[in-house]
Amino acid sequence: MPGTRVATARRPLVAAVDAGTTGARAMAYDLDGRLVAEVRRPYKTSSPRPGWAEQDARDWAEGAAAALRGLAARTRAAGQIRAIGLTGQCPTMVVADAGGRPLRAGMMYRDNRAVTEARRMRDRVGEQAMHQRTGHLAEAFHVGPKVLWIREHEPEIFARTRLVLQPRDVVLHRLSGVVATDETNANATLLFNLRKRAWDTELLAAFDLDPALFPAALPPWARAAGLPEQVAGELGLAPGVPLVIGAADSQCAAFGAGVTAPGPVSEMAGASSCLNSVVLSPLADPRVTHYSHVVPDCFSTELGVNTTGAAISWAVRALGYPGFGELAADAERFRRRLRRGAGGSGTRAVEAAPLFLPYLGDGERDDPTARAGFVGLSDRHDRAALAFAVIEGVALAVRSVLAVLEQAGSPLSELRTGGGGARIDLAGQLKADLLGRPVVHLDIDPAGFGAAMLAADAAGLSGEAGAAIAATVRRARRFVPSGSLSAFEGERAAWFDQVRPSAAVHSPGELQ
């Protein structure tokens, strides 16, 4: 794996645990910013109804513990784990009893059933006031509407609810017995004051929600607990290892990508893509959401696409490719044909390949009715054309989101991409061509790396953490705008912008 090296001597290591979208991971990094070992434990997502997306919250906890146990075994001879940073998918939530035991399945960020509750929240507070106070506009994507949906549709479960937890919170409780969250996960509830960095008592009262349901919100760099002796023995780690609260996965990714000042933008490109930049004060544009940055005294913007890597995974299966590499290679060959003019003499850009909209999650975070599709399909198009269209569609969707960010006033000097999406060179080149900006592909997963570097900082290794992040950015693979297909991609982008708002690619009505 790129960025991995075999350890030959004991040295300080820092670890991260990520309760992610497709599974739990535990990772160990050295202080040169390189991955030493990684252990994954997958879990399942269920969709019992269109627009619903659920996971068993016990899988978050036990998957994380199993991954950390495996990591401890693999790094025993490599070095000493000095601290563990925590992160996870956000905003995904579960309601629990007073002992932290889940009362129902967890509802994922891409679960879009709570559209009515989100609209009621916007109407009750007012969009401008809500954005001013929380940095967000209510969507089914957020935790608050999901809580209100449970109260409305599952009153017997809500009556037993004593805690509202997100995946990282569940993992912290499993590892330490401590109930806590951090400021960035709290931001995603719509019940946390962005500027005051505190639970908003007026918003909680407006929706008749008991403040005790929501854990204390710590700064991302805070030590939440030391690893208890019994859990340490179970996992094969030293007792007392600091558990650092960390932040939402996208916010850790921005930190791990070195996005700590205005200019560069982080893309956490996993099953979904989260795009984050730094602003010194929140932007007024209501389309842009905001979080407390993991660095004090500034804020992180966020926009995203729910199914980017998930769309490519779907294409691998649906188009019958053995794996991602084969799909990407076929798509790259198709692009070379386009560059040679092999699409046919006089073929227009909109006819060379079908257009793909990658909204496969039964809705987007800002548009629950958005749907995916191929547009302009012809019997001239072969499997390679479809493979190209899927990767290009992901790049086009990212471009459309970044256009909003720039229009709102956040600069874009370069895009720093990490995660599975950074393994596809064609995606990086297409983004560079579409954006007219450099795109760099990091060779580590920035969410886990960022969580680990937060842990290093909390363990007194802040200088080493900063140097490790800088080294990671320096060695990243770099793509610059080629210019060879600028007119072609410009026409394709205009087509995407025309099709994206069309009623034909939206589901009529709201989900119930």
Secondary structure, 3 states (H helix, E strand, C coil): CCCECCCCCCCEEEEEEEECCCEEEEEEEECCCCEEEEEEEECCCECCCCCCCEECHHHHHHHHHHHHHHHHHHHCCCCEEEEEEEEECCCCEEEECCCCCECCCEECCCCCCCHHHHHHHHHHHCHHHHHHHHCCCCCCCCHHHHHHHHHHHCHHHHHHCCEEECHHHHHHHHHHCCCCEEHHHHHCCCCEECCCCEECHHHHHHCCCCHHHCCCEECCCCEEEECCHHHHHHHCCCCCCEEEEEEEHHHHHHHHCCCCCCEEEEEEECCCEEEEEEECCCCCCCCCEEEECCCCCCEEEEEEECCCHHHHHHHHHHCCCCCHHHHHHHHHHHHHHHHCCCCCCCCCHHHHCCEEECCCCCCECCECCECCEEECCCCCCCHHHHHHHHHHHHHHHHHHHHHHHHHHCCCEEEEEEECHHHHCHHHHHHHHHHHCCCEEECCCCHHHHHHHHHHHHHCCCHHHHHHHHHHHHHCCEEECCCCCCHHHHHHHHHHHHHHCCCHHHECCCCCC
